Amino acid sequence: MSPSKITEGLTPLAGTALFTPIEIGSLKLEHRIIQAPLTRMRGVKESDGVWAPGDIAVEYYGQRASKGGLQLTEATNISRLASGYPGIPGVFRKGQLAGWKRVTDAVHAKGGFIYCQIWHVGRASSDALLEGKQTVSSSNIPITGPAVDGTDYASHPPRPLEISEIHEITKDFAEAAKRCVEAGFDGVEIHGANGYLLEQFLHDNVNLRTDAYGGSIENRCRFPLEVIRAVTSAIGASKVGIRLSPYNYYQDTKDSDPNTHWAYLCNAIASLPAENRVSYVHMIEPRFDENLDEAGKMEALAAYSKTSVDESITAKAGVNSLVPFQRILAKAGIKFLAAGNFNRDNAEPKVAAGEADAIVMGRWFIANPDLPKRLREGLPLTPYDRSTFYGADPPTKGYTDYPFYEESKLGAA
């Protein structure tokens, strides 16, 4: 990776809200810049459909660890049939757990903390990636377009999960969380966002069920809430967070009333008994979209999402904003992590305004393994290379070869 191009120097952010300590669950963080869960597809293949973190994953996470900082791993398969992509590690085989133990040891050696993000992709897979078994979802509606292996989703639609299967997957989440703790993780983040299985139950354009897991928002929230209860009961609420994306369009999710529906979910999370109340909720800003630019996404939302949850907040923040959700959760002592197109300029004001407790950054963390230091000291940032986000040849390219600041300075000299 050539360090010859770097952005202009930044104002040091030491002493600002981003660099004040905070407690999240059982963790005492020294700063509020969190590494996002970033799918990188660089696992080592053990057998068909089974991938583990290898040497370069140990180096990658170790590079980005910082004293008192928190990292969230790439989304990680809770079981063999939870997967939708090659190169994605899991936490269901001994070899995978051994690889993750090396990762957690590397992070802890630098005084950092690390949570494992655990997921089931649901319909975002193909039969060929699941030993020939049909994909599953809340309903039988396929995603448009091709799966990662080229299979047309529409030609292989998912089947709706039976209630007994929903209960089994709930147990899978809990058992995966236990294994994560055994592998040295400080906790887990439940993936309930980005169009994967739990969110396939939340969005009303995907979930067409008529049983206890579909129809009303109360029923559509049932599965994610049961997963929260199971995971917190398994490893303790102080070690559990969840990621949500109310304004998500990715993978054909588009809820008719995200403000009302996710406000219900947030109130339900906040009302859980203390022993089942997650320590944080991690949400994605409405402006973020995989295809639309910020203005386009906000305009698209404004065309139909007009319900205000709290007029006193939305009058200033806008109807489609994470702030009302943050306020609901704060009343229950649940910390709030915000993600989505954050940079040096907009991250600190978000925390300073009390609209988030910490900021989750991804692309800048990929290209700058020492990102907290660079922001703290006002050092220039290395730009990221999108073409290497989801694999490269060699796999170290765009993964472990991004320079630390001292290396950048030497390379540019």
Secondary structure by P-SEA (a helix, b strand, c coil): cccccccccccccccccccbbbbccccccccccccccccccbbbbccccbbbbcaaaaaaaaaaccccbbbbcccccccccccccccccccccaaaaaaaaaaaaaaaaacbbbbbbbbcccccccccccccbbbbccccccccccccccccccccccccccaaaaaaaaaaaaaaaaaaaaacccccccccccccaaaaacccccccccccccccccccaaaaaaaaaaaaaacccccbbbbbbccccccccccccaaaaaaaaaaaaaaccccccccbbbbbcccccccccaaaaaaaaacccccccccccccccccccaaaaaaaaaaacbbbbbbcccccccaaaaaaaccccbbbbcaaaaaccaaaaaaaabbbbbbbbcccccccccccccccccccaaaaaaaac
